[in-house]
Amino acid sequence: MYNMKLYNSYRGFLAILVFIGHLAVTFLYPYFGASGFIPDLFNLLSTWSVNIFFILSGYLITYSILGNISRNGFFKWSDFLISRIARIYPPFMASILLSVMLYLIIFFFNLNG
């Protein structure tokens, strides 16, 4: 059975794991090195998280397309594109804003990274 909130929760958790993996590369690797148990664990978690994230995303997009076909009797590109843009654009812009703010903090305080 399809439960969009549950699958999106899984995807959010996986995205957080990837983010933690990136933090580990930035802040832990200088202390532990790039090989060993800790870096290998973060690499493994990040790699599998990305793979599972994309598998779930493909499933959700396919389910969305099938829902579009069942509602309209055929695949209506305009409905699909409008729903994708409305869903993806706001978090995309928020992530760009966050990245710019983090860059400015790193640049202003002359931090490593």
Secondary structure, DSSP 8 states (H G I E B T S, - for coil): ---HHHHHHHHHHHHHHHHHHHHIIIIIHHHH-SSSHHHHHHHHHHHHHHHHHHHHHHHHHHHHHHHHHHHHSS--HHHHHHHHHHHHHHHHHHHHHHHHHHHHHHHHHT---
